[in-house]
Amino acid sequence: MADSGDGSPDLVIRTPCIHSIPMSKGRYSVYLKLENLQIPGSFKQRGISHFCKKAVKNGATRFVCASGGNAGLAVAYSAHCLNVPATIVLPTTTPDLVADKVRDMGAIVEVYGSVWNESNEYAQKLATDPGCVYVHPFDHPDVWEGHSPMITEAKEQMPCCPDVVVTSVVGGGGLLTGVVQGMWSAGWKDIPVIAMETEGAESYKKAVEAGKLVTLPAITSVAKSLGSLTVCAASLEKSTQHKIYPALVTDEQAVGACIKFSEDHRMLVEPACGASLAAVYSDVIPRLQKEGKLGNVDSILVIVCGGSAVTIDKLQERYGLQS
């Protein structure tokens, strides 16, 4: 395993940022930051590995995390590489294939709660022993700091500055917070962000509209990785400091974007990631332009956040769509 330069193992891949000819189609130049290529399958590896490495330096001897899947995989992988045991609490909605992947990485799996918030309460109770560190999947400064380099990398990899950055909120808003911090570091403070969610998981959009944190009564979207009932306060605060435009797509649009993306680029991603891809595949950007929120758009950077709880059969059958 490569060394990160500070004596610790490098747990993050510098992912490609590619120009997508199929998604551009002469309208705008679409660039894809392929965070789905991180070894555990999603962007979560960036922030969580950063958190875990710092925690080990400070004496952590065990990790506990509640996760809908992808954060748990990132904790399990990081713990495996750092030779630290881990317990991952998964909600009952987590697919067996994800639970099996977590176990394959050597972590203990406990299933508790129907939504992440319930799993999280249980995980916090487990993380009370000395040396045991609770890993929050999205609400911690070290996690946001770990996500932010994906933007500074993209700046180096792109031939131009994008006119807009598109990202899924992905549940609690940790990705969005890290993306904005990365944009500030890259000198992109004036570039707007489109924060994508699916209908039935729009905790961020409702919070921005209300001007305060809002707790959804339930997650009704198939995009379970967007399944935090409440976003972190930092992501809401960012909406007052940066041009962030929340936008919604339907489950059908998100899943359809996953299938179209698999045809265009031969990669599978979860519907939570499909929400960001749907901003390009559907009418989100022209709609925001008509509303006067976006000006001229020649280039777009899309964060392909990934996700491991996906198969082509699930996209076509369980989600009720055919390619």
Secondary structure, DSSP 8 states (H G I E B T S, - for coil): --B-SSSSB-------EEEEHHHHTTTSEEEEEEGGGSTTSBTHHHHHHHHHHHHHHTT--EEEEE-SSHHHHHHHHHHHHHT--EEEEE-TTS-HHHHHHHHHTT-EEEE--SSHHHHHHHHHHHTTSTTEEE--SS-SHHHHHHHTHHHHHHHHHSSS--SEEEEE-TTTSHHHHHHHHHHHHTT-TTS-EEEEEETT--HHHHHHHHTS----S---SS-GGG--SS--HHHHHHTTTS-EEEEEE-HHHHHHHHHHHHHHHS----HHHHHHHHHHHSSHHHHHHHTTS----SEEEEEE-B-SS--HHIIIIIT----
